[in-house]
Amino acid sequence: MTTRVIRIERVSSRNGVTEEPEVTAKGYKLGDPRFGDKKHHAENAVYVRTLQEAAVLIGKGFSLWMGAKGKRASLISPGSLRILWNNGDVAP
């Protein structure tokens, strides 16, 4: 069985809502740490098609855009994310 990411979640969601990774027509949206305090700018966004690819980038310090119904998406740092794998592993 191939190990794969089944979910990426925020450790502490805003106001108790369940936040999900933001998915656009281009894919999951991440912020590149090379851009420092400008990583939230649209022109610095990085897009990937799968949660697996997103997890690899999060492991390299990328932040993930997450949102919930009725809540604007926000950029979440890798230290505030939890990655769940289909084999039961959880990566902070």
N, C-alpha and C positions, 0 to 999 in steps of 0.2 A: 504494500500500500504506500502510495506517495504521500508524504507529509505536505500539507498545504494550510494556508491561513484560512480560517473560517469567519473570523470577525476581528475588527479593530475597534476598540472602544475607549472612551475617555474615562480616566480613573475617577474623576469627580465632575459629573455633569452639572451644568448651570440649572439652578432651581429644580433639581430632581427630574428633569426631562431626559429622555434617552436620545443622545446625539449619535448621528451616523456620519460616516465619511461622506463628504460632498462629492457627488458624481456629476460631471458635466458631459456634454457631447464629446469632449476630448478624453474623458476618463476621470480617474481620481486626481484631485488637485492637491499638490504639495508645495511647500515653500522651501527653496534652496538655501541652506545655511551660509553659502558663500556670499550672499547679499546682506548679511547681518540684519540691521534694523529696517532694511528695505525689502526683506524677503516676502512681505505681505503684498507688495505691489504686483498687479496683474502681469506686467511684462517679465517678472521674475518667477512666475509659476512654472512648475514642472508637472506634466500629466503622465499617468501610467494607466494601463488598461485593467490590471488585476490587483486584488488585495495583496497577493504574493509579491508583486513588484513594489507596491507601496511599503510593505513590511521591510523589504531589503533597504529601501531608501531611508525609512524611519531609523533603522539600525545604523545608518551613516549620518544621522543628525538632522534629517529633513523633518519639517513640521507638516502636519496634515490639517487641511481645512475640514471642519466638522460643523454640522448644523442639525436642527430639529424643526419639526413642523411649527411654524409661527415664530421661529427664532432665526435671526441672521447667522450665517456661517461665520465661524471664527477660526483663526489659525492656532492649532494646539501643538505645543512643544512635544518632542519625543518622550520626555520624562513624564508627561501627563497622559501617556497612552499605554494601553495594555493590548497585546496581540495574542489572540487565542488560535491555537493550532488544532487540526482534526485528531491528533494523537493525544490530546489532553494537556499538552504543554502550554504554559502561559509565559509570555515574555513582557517584562515591564518596559 
